[in-house]
Each structure stands twice: as C-alpha cells, then as structure tokens.
C-alpha cells in the first residue's frame, strides 16, 4: 500500500506545435515533481479524414471553422522535435512518454527507444493497432474512456494474444469528456476494473481541479494521468481542461502526502502518538479524600487525566480492595 504512485503530467498537444512551449511544459512537469511528461505522436493524414468534425469541447476552444484534420495538422510533432524533447527530458531528469495514435507513430516511438506505450481511449477498439502494440511486448498503459468491461476485456485479450502478458498492462479508468462532470467520474469503476481483470489500475483525470486524482490514489490508483498547460487561456483543444503550473504542483504534493498517509494498513501506535498517551489517557484517582482502611468504591474513586497511574481498564479489579494509606482529592490511586 505504500508504493509510489506514477504521476504522468500530460502535456499532450498543449505545446500548440511550438517546440519552445513544449520544453517549457517539460520544465513545469519536472519542477512539480511528476515522474513522466507525456506528449502525443500522430500524423493527421493517418488518423482522421479531412471532413471529420471536431468534438464539441474542441469546437468551443478552437477555430470553429477548421476541420479536425486541420487542427491536428497544426499540432504534429516531427521526429526531430521528438529527439529534441527527449533530450530536454533527460536534462531535466524526467521520463519522456508519448501516445502514438497510429501504427507508424508507434513504430517511430519504438525506434526512439520508448519502453512503455500509452493506448488512448479512442484506440481501444482498433484491433490492428492493438495487435501491433501487443507484438512489441513492452509495458502498456491502456485508457478506457467510452468503454465497457467487455471492450476492455477484448482489448486485453488482443494484447495478450499478440505477445504482451497481462502483468505488463496497466488499465486506467477514464471518462472521455473535457472537462468531465463530477457526476460522470464514477471513480469506483477503477476498482471494478481491477476486480474484473486483476491488472494494475490507475486513473486518467479529465475533471477540473485536483481532488478526483487525489481520491483515486486513496482508492488504489497506481498511475495518475492529468493534463496540464502553461495557461488555460491559450488557444487549443485541451488547455481549458488542464491544470496550470501551480495546480500541478499542488496535485503532486497532495498525492505524495496521501501516499504517506495510506501507510501499510497495520494498526499500531505511532511514534507521534506514544508521547501523548500519558497526557490524553486517564488513570484511577481519588474522587474525594480517602482514609486508610476504606474500601475503594465508585463513590470515592473516579477516572481523570493524566494516564500515568492505574489504567481505568483495571476498574473492576481495584474496586472492592482496601486503601492501605490515605489519599487526597485527585491523587492517583496506588495499590
């Protein structure tokens, strides 16, 4: 229970096609303490038709007159840009990851030495794509937005039959809406996925704010993925549903605190508690002055702090015994 959560800071396409902005995003993720900064690798011609419409959230945050193809074409990263970003990640001591959206992009990432492949929610029903990734026998992170348990099972089966064992697959619960309304989060579905498939699970968070990611860690998420941006007011499809730098810092800090707070599950006295026992617990004390030879009863004995004397758990054993000396009001009872 005390394992470190893998935090993926999702830069995605929030670089707006600008390599200098992409590097700033890497700097922000590294500064926040994220483990991985993730981008997106695709070729617009290979993943979308020229007439495909944009999603509603994309229309709201981008030029409504352009097609999805035109929008994505502006956000592509070239192989040279990938190399530059990987080098910058190495310099900032943060791992580079990118989601490949087509088979050729997967091959590019593989040739660049990427050892983990992130499958986005939109590709969970793409059999040839899944089969191609499965043949690589690398670590896989599978997002499951817009999916049923049957969809997830089919995707895992394809990956396994292609050559990647289930032990290498982490499944992320996810809701594909930007931002995701709280009522649609259904965070307990993450636990249902773990029960159904026995995989490591995590959460890809598209809600506004950081509280759902923190709650997911408390519920057992081994991986958290969260979009971030330099500024939510920048133009582009994902900025408005992303964290700004100070929010990313707060999320990482909160998750690390939750990891510490979860502990190992064994109920024991902690070092910080031990020093408070004598102050907070109670002892048997004289309710009034007691003379030697009197019998200890509920009328002359009570319980009060501090807890340095006889424990009140000895109440039944003490009452009925004879006082061997005088006791003044509030004096700790001694036998």
C-alpha positions as CSV (number, residue, x, y, z in Angstrom):
1,X,0.0,0.0,0.0
2,X,3.0,2.3,0.4
3,X,4.1,2.1,-3.2
4,X,4.8,5.4,-5.1
5,X,2.1,6.5,-7.5
6,X,3.4,7.0,-11.0
7,X,2.3,10.6,-11.9
8,X,2.1,11.4,-15.6
9,X,1.9,15.1,-16.4
10,X,0.0,15.1,-19.7
11,X,1.3,17.9,-21.9
12,X,-0.5,16.3,-24.9
13,X,-0.9,18.9,-27.6
14,X,-0.8,21.9,-25.3
15,X,2.5,22.9,-26.9
16,X,0.4,24.2,-29.8
17,X,3.1,23.0,-32.3
18,X,5.7,25.2,-30.7
19,X,8.9,23.4,-29.6
20,X,9.9,26.1,-27.1
21,X,6.5,25.9,-25.4
22,X,6.8,22.1,-25.3
23,X,10.2,22.5,-23.5
24,X,8.6,24.9,-21.0
25,X,5.9,22.2,-20.3
26,X,8.7,19.7,-19.6
27,X,10.3,22.2,-17.2
28,X,7.0,22.7,-15.4
29,X,6.4,19.0,-15.1
30,X,9.9,18.4,-13.7
31,X,9.6,21.3,-11.3
32,X,6.3,19.9,-10.0
33,X,7.9,16.5,-9.3
34,X,5.9,14.5,-11.9
35,X,7.5,11.2,-12.9
36,X,6.7,11.4,-16.6
37,X,5.8,14.1,-19.0
38,X,3.7,12.8,-21.9
39,X,3.1,14.2,-25.4
40,X,1.1,12.9,-28.4
41,X,2.5,11.4,-31.6
42,X,0.4,11.3,-34.7
43,X,0.1,12.2,-38.3
44,X,-3.2,14.0,-39.2
45,X,-3.4,12.3,-42.6
46,X,-3.2,8.9,-41.0
47,X,-5.7,9.3,-38.1
48,X,-8.6,11.4,-39.4
49,X,-10.4,12.1,-42.6
50,X,-10.3,15.7,-44.0
51,X,-14.1,16.0,-43.4
52,X,-14.2,14.6,-39.8
53,X,-15.9,17.0,-37.4
54,X,-14.4,18.2,-34.2
55,X,-15.8,17.2,-30.8
56,X,-17.9,19.8,-29.0
57,X,-15.2,20.6,-26.5
58,X,-12.8,21.2,-29.4
59,X,-15.2,23.5,-31.2
60,X,-15.5,25.6,-28.1
61,X,-11.8,26.1,-27.6
62,X,-10.5,26.3,-31.2
63,X,-11.4,27.9,-34.6
64,X,-14.9,26.6,-35.3
65,X,-14.4,26.9,-39.0
66,X,-11.5,24.5,-39.3
67,X,-11.8,20.7,-39.6
68,X,-10.4,18.2,-37.1
69,X,-7.8,17.4,-39.7
70,X,-6.6,21.0,-39.9
71,X,-6.5,21.4,-36.2
72,X,-4.4,18.2,-35.7
73,X,-2.1,19.1,-38.6
74,X,-1.0,22.2,-36.7
75,X,-0.2,20.1,-33.6
76,X,2.0,17.4,-35.1
77,X,5.5,16.8,-33.7
78,X,8.2,15.8,-36.1
79,X,10.8,13.1,-35.5
80,X,13.4,15.9,-35.0
81,X,11.1,17.5,-32.4
82,X,10.7,14.2,-30.6
83,X,14.5,13.9,-30.3
84,X,14.8,17.4,-29.0
85,X,12.1,16.8,-26.4
86,X,13.6,13.5,-25.3
87,X,17.0,15.2,-24.8
88,X,15.4,18.0,-22.8
89,X,13.6,15.5,-20.6
90,X,17.0,13.8,-19.9
91,X,18.4,17.1,-19.0
92,X,15.5,17.8,-16.6
93,X,15.6,14.3,-15.1
94,X,12.0,13.4,-16.0
95,X,10.9,10.5,-18.2
96,X,9.5,11.2,-21.7
97,X,6.4,9.4,-22.9
98,X,4.2,9.9,-25.9
99,X,0.9,8.4,-27.0
100,X,1.1,7.1,-30.5
101,X,-2.2,7.3,-32.4
102,X,-1.4,5.2,-35.4
103,X,0.8,2.2,-36.3
104,X,3.5,4.3,-38.0
105,X,3.7,6.6,-34.9
106,X,4.1,3.5,-32.7
107,X,7.0,2.4,-34.8
108,X,8.6,5.8,-34.6
109,X,8.4,5.8,-30.8
110,X,9.7,2.2,-30.7
111,X,12.7,3.2,-32.8
112,X,13.3,6.1,-30.5
113,X,13.7,3.7,-27.6
114,X,10.4,4.2,-25.8
115,X,9.8,1.3,-23.5
116,X,6.2,2.0,-22.5
117,X,3.3,2.5,-24.8
118,X,0.2,4.5,-23.9
119,X,-3.0,3.4,-25.7
120,X,-5.6,6.3,-25.8
121,X,-9.3,5.6,-25.2
122,X,-10.1,6.2,-28.8
123,X,-8.0,3.2,-30.0
124,X,-9.3,0.6,-27.6
125,X,-11.5,-0.8,-30.4
126,X,-8.7,-0.6,-33.0
127,X,-7.7,-4.3,-33.5
128,X,-4.8,-3.9,-35.9
129,X,-3.4,-1.1,-33.8
130,X,-3.7,-3.1,-30.6
131,X,-2.2,-6.2,-32.2
132,X,0.8,-4.2,-33.4
133,X,1.5,-2.8,-30.0
134,X,1.0,-6.2,-28.3
135,X,3.6,-7.7,-30.6
136,X,6.2,-5.3,-29.1
137,X,5.9,-7.0,-25.6
138,X,6.5,-3.7,-23.8
139,X,4.8,-2.1,-20.9
140,X,1.4,-0.8,-21.8
141,X,-0.9,1.8,-20.2
142,X,-4.4,1.4,-21.5
143,X,-7.0,4.2,-21.2
144,X,-10.6,3.1,-21.1
145,X,-12.8,6.2,-21.8
146,X,-16.1,5.4,-23.6
147,X,-15.6,1.7,-22.8
148,X,-17.5,-1.1,-21.2
149,X,-15.9,-4.0,-19.3
150,X,-16.5,-6.1,-22.5
151,X,-14.5,-3.5,-24.5
152,X,-11.6,-3.7,-22.0
153,X,-11.6,-7.5,-21.9
154,X,-11.5,-7.6,-25.7
155,X,-8.6,-5.2,-25.9
156,X,-6.6,-7.0,-23.2
157,X,-7.2,-10.3,-25.0
158,X,-5.8,-8.9,-28.2
159,X,-2.8,-7.5,-26.5
160,X,-2.1,-10.8,-24.7
161,X,-2.6,-13.0,-27.8
162,X,-0.2,-10.7,-29.7
163,X,2.5,-11.2,-27.1
164,X,2.2,-8.9,-24.2
165,X,1.3,-10.6,-20.9
166,X,-1.3,-9.0,-18.6
167,X,1.3,-8.4,-16.0
168,X,2.7,-5.7,-18.2
169,X,-0.6,-3.9,-18.7
170,X,-1.9,-1.1,-16.5
171,X,-5.5,-0.1,-17.1
172,X,-6.6,3.5,-16.5
173,X,-10.2,4.3,-15.7
174,X,-11.2,7.4,-17.7
175,X,-14.1,9.4,-18.8
176,X,-13.7,11.0,-22.3
177,X,-15.2,14.4,-21.8
178,X,-13.3,17.6,-21.4
179,X,-13.8,18.7,-18.7
180,X,-15.5,15.7,-17.1
181,X,-18.6,16.5,-15.0
182,X,-18.2,15.1,-11.4
183,X,-21.4,13.1,-11.9
184,X,-19.8,11.2,-14.8
185,X,-16.5,10.3,-13.0
186,X,-17.7,7.0,-11.4
187,X,-14.4,6.6,-9.7
188,X,-15.3,3.2,-8.2
189,X,-15.3,1.8,-11.7
190,X,-11.5,1.8,-11.3
191,X,-11.8,-0.8,-8.6
192,X,-14.3,-2.8,-10.7
193,X,-11.7,-2.9,-13.4
194,X,-9.1,-4.3,-11.0
195,X,-11.5,-6.9,-9.7
196,X,-12.6,-7.9,-13.2
197,X,-9.1,-8.3,-14.8
198,X,-6.6,-8.4,-12.0
199,X,-4.5,-5.7,-13.6
200,X,-2.7,-2.8,-12.0
201,X,-5.2,0.1,-12.3
202,X,-5.0,3.9,-12.4
203,X,-7.0,7.0,-13.4
204,X,-6.7,9.4,-16.3
205,X,-8.3,12.5,-15.0
206,X,-10.2,15.0,-17.2
207,X,-12.1,16.8,-14.4
208,X,-11.4,20.3,-13.4
209,X,-9.3,20.6,-10.2
210,X,-7.2,18.1,-8.4
211,X,-9.4,16.4,-5.9
212,X,-10.5,13.4,-8.0
213,X,-6.9,12.4,-8.8
214,X,-6.1,12.6,-5.1
215,X,-9.2,10.5,-4.3
216,X,-8.2,7.9,-6.9
217,X,-4.8,7.4,-5.2
218,X,-6.6,6.8,-1.9
219,X,-8.7,4.2,-3.7
220,X,-5.7,2.4,-5.0
221,X,-4.6,4.1,-8.3
222,X,-1.0,3.1,-9.2
223,X,-0.9,5.7,-12.0
224,X,-2.4,9.1,-12.3
225,X,-2.5,11.0,-15.6
226,X,-3.5,14.6,-15.7
227,X,-3.4,17.3,-18.4
228,X,-1.5,20.5,-17.7
229,X,-0.8,23.7,-19.5
230,X,1.2,26.9,-19.2
231,X,-2.0,28.9,-19.3
232,X,-5.6,27.8,-19.6
233,X,-6.4,30.8,-21.8
234,X,-4.1,29.7,-24.6
235,X,-5.8,28.6,-27.8
236,X,-6.1,24.9,-28.4
237,X,-8.4,21.9,-27.7
238,X,-7.1,20.8,-24.3
239,X,-6.0,23.9,-22.4
240,X,-9.3,24.7,-20.7
241,X,-9.5,21.2,-19.1
242,X,-5.9,21.3,-18.0
243,X,-4.1,22.3,-14.7
244,X,-2.0,25.4,-14.6
245,X,1.5,25.1,-13.1
246,X,0.7,25.9,-9.5
247,X,-2.2,23.5,-9.6
248,X,0.0,20.7,-10.9
249,X,2.4,21.4,-8.1
250,X,-0.4,21.2,-5.6
251,X,-1.7,17.9,-7.1
252,X,1.7,16.2,-7.0
253,X,2.3,17.4,-3.4
254,X,-1.1,16.2,-2.3
255,X,-0.6,12.8,-3.9
256,X,2.7,12.3,-2.2
257,X,1.1,13.2,1.1
258,X,-1.7,10.7,0.5
259,X,0.9,8.0,-0.2
260,X,2.5,8.7,3.2
261,X,-0.9,8.8,4.9
262,X,-2.1,5.5,3.5
263,X,0.7,3.6,5.3
264,X,0.9,-0.2,5.5
265,X,-2.5,-0.9,7.0
266,X,-1.2,-2.3,10.3
267,X,-2.9,-0.7,13.2
268,X,-0.2,0.2,15.7
269,X,0.9,3.0,18.0
270,X,2.9,5.6,16.0
271,X,5.9,7.5,17.4
272,X,3.9,10.7,17.4
273,X,1.1,9.1,19.4
274,X,3.3,7.4,22.1
275,X,4.3,10.7,23.6
276,X,0.7,11.8,24.0
277,X,-0.6,8.7,25.9
278,X,0.2,9.9,29.4
279,X,-1.4,13.3,28.7
280,X,-4.6,12.1,26.9
281,X,-5.5,8.8,28.7
282,X,-6.8,8.6,32.2
283,X,-5.9,6.9,35.5
284,X,-7.8,5.9,38.6
285,X,-7.8,8.8,41.0
286,X,-9.5,9.6,44.3
287,X,-12.9,11.2,43.8
288,X,-12.6,12.6,47.4
289,X,-10.3,12.2,50.3
290,X,-9.9,8.5,51.2
291,X,-8.8,7.3,54.6
292,X,-6.6,4.2,55.1
293,X,-8.8,1.2,55.7
294,X,-11.6,2.4,53.4
295,X,-12.9,0.2,50.6
296,X,-12.4,1.6,47.1
297,X,-15.9,2.1,45.6
298,X,-17.5,4.1,42.7
299,X,-18.3,6.8,45.3
300,X,-14.6,7.5,46.2
301,X,-12.8,6.5,43.0
302,X,-13.1,8.1,39.5
303,X,-11.1,8.4,36.3
304,X,-9.1,11.5,35.3
305,X,-6.1,12.5,33.4
306,X,-3.1,12.0,33.4
307,X,-2.6,8.4,32.3
308,X,0.4,7.8,34.4
309,X,-1.3,5.7,37.1
310,X,-3.5,2.6,37.1
311,X,-5.5,2.2,33.9
312,X,-9.3,2.5,34.1
313,X,-9.3,-0.9,32.5
314,X,-8.4,-2.2,36.0
315,X,-11.6,-0.7,37.5
316,X,-13.2,-4.0,38.4
317,X,-10.0,-5.3,40.0
318,X,-9.4,-2.2,42.1
319,X,-12.9,-1.6,43.4
320,X,-13.5,-3.6,46.5
321,X,-9.9,-3.5,47.6
322,X,-8.8,-1.7,50.8
323,X,-6.9,1.5,50.8
324,X,-3.5,0.9,52.5
325,X,-3.0,4.6,53.2
326,X,-4.7,8.0,53.0
327,X,-5.4,9.5,49.6
328,X,-6.2,13.2,49.0
329,X,-8.6,14.5,46.4
330,X,-7.4,13.8,42.8
331,X,-4.4,11.7,44.0
332,X,-3.6,8.8,41.7
333,X,-4.7,5.5,43.3
334,X,-2.0,3.1,44.2
335,X,-2.4,-0.4,45.5
